Amino acid sequence: DTIISLEPMTPLYGTLEIKSSPSKAEIIIDGESYGHTPQYLTKILVGEHTLALYKPEFGTKIKKIKIEKDNIHKEKVDLIKTTSVGDLSISSVPAGAEIRINGYYFGTTPKVIKNLPYGNYKVSLSMDGYEPQSKQLSIRYRTGLEETFFFDGAPERYMNAVAGKNTHGNNAIQDEEDSDET
């Protein structure tokens, strides 16, 4: 018999130097907070990531970045003042689903994504062992939208208990699931 010894795998890291104008914007990478700009982050896993910067009254700026081994990725982001933003609270039954908004990765449920500019968003959730789900949601006024996604096989009594909790606050934010808008 041959014994094969595998060395433990070592994660590969790169560096992100991030600045914003104005400064002190919160840095969110793949749904996790990394403090505020400016920052010099040395332990970012190699690969593609979703970078979101947000600051109250400036909304959220989202972009994809690619981190390479032993390389410094520099980002300078200009934020534009706006009050046209709202928060989106996303949960799922069961919890732990991967969240993508317009294709950008935002971590796992439950999560609150703050300061999204007014507009229409395609929110997609996926989880191993379940059919992926997506909804068109629209942020209209400065208010919070709570949306819960139910995956097939979730306990029926839990679904019934939560069914009445989807609040839209004076129709400020509408679920546009049946709309063709993008």
Disulfide bonds with the S-S distance in Angstrom:
none
